Amino acid sequence: MWRYADVQMHVNFSKTAPFNTSKKSAHLHICTLNSFAHQHMPLIPPVTAPTPASAFERLLTIMDDLRLNCPWDKKQTLESLRHLTIEETYELSDAILSGDMQEIKKELGDIMLHLVFYAKIGSETNDFNITGVLNGICDKLINRHPHIYSDVEVQDENDVKRNWEQIKLKEGNKSVLGGVPASLPALVKASRIQEKARGVGFDWEEKSQVWAKVEEEMQEFKAEFNVDDATAIDHEKAENEFGDLLFSLINYARFININPEDALEKTNRKFIKRFQYLENKARENGKQLHDMSLAEMDIFWNEAKKL
């Protein structure tokens, strides 16, 4: 079925007429249709789908259309899409932190498009396709959930995590930490490293031990960078100690079920909100921040803290 709006009537009509089955006639018939198709005629869009399966099929059809007909989509590669996918992922993260369910729905759709786009490009080089991608994740989930799809017994989520890491090693992973992407932001990477180490039993037993480690690292950092001493510091040593301190704080956050990335981002947003209040109040009073004293700014800052 041709999906060009202005060609569909021509094709349907031709079916009712006597059809010359010669190769030459058939070739001319197809070429005529192709000439119609390349005259910037709009495609008939696939209709809204009622089920998950048909909705996914609709997206695949649209992806095929765009890849074949849209100049921008035709040019894209795995590499050119990468930074856009990262951007879309951060937009989803923003929507989640804002608790905006409609925005979450929208951003999930954008990410779904990117996944389908990558699979389409992979199919063009015969490296992989969407069917292989979906079956691959299904097979992995079945294999890594033996407590669901086999007779393995677990007591809690910690057993599930331990099984997951052990299965990954059996699948050929050389290191428990091998699955942590090198390009992850450092704060997120620290959390993932600690979670994976815990999955094989390398962890503190009590949170009090973790807090003692935090205090130890704090003292070591202060020894390199004494706030009461104006003496020049060894920047590299201070940086290393500060990294150790952050790592231990992230570890303690994990022990008390605080996601450090979420916690820091909420503080970022809180600071932005209060600072923008300060800026607005300064403008209302006909002032610029750089012309105000810290005491004047503190008045508005304390107001912002009460909002």
JOWO-V38889 format. One record per helix or strand. SS is the DSSP state (alpha for helix, beta for strand). FROM is the first residue (numbers start at 1). LEN is the number of residues. If there is no record, write none. Layout:
((SS FROM LEN) (SS FROM LEN))
This chain:
((beta 4 1) (alpha 5 10) (alpha 23 15) (beta 43 1) (alpha 52 18) (alpha 71 5) (alpha 78 21) (alpha 101 24) (alpha 130 14) (alpha 146 4) (alpha 157 14) (alpha 176 4) (alpha 186 14) (alpha 207 18) (alpha 235 21) (alpha 260 25) (alpha 289 3) (alpha 294 12))
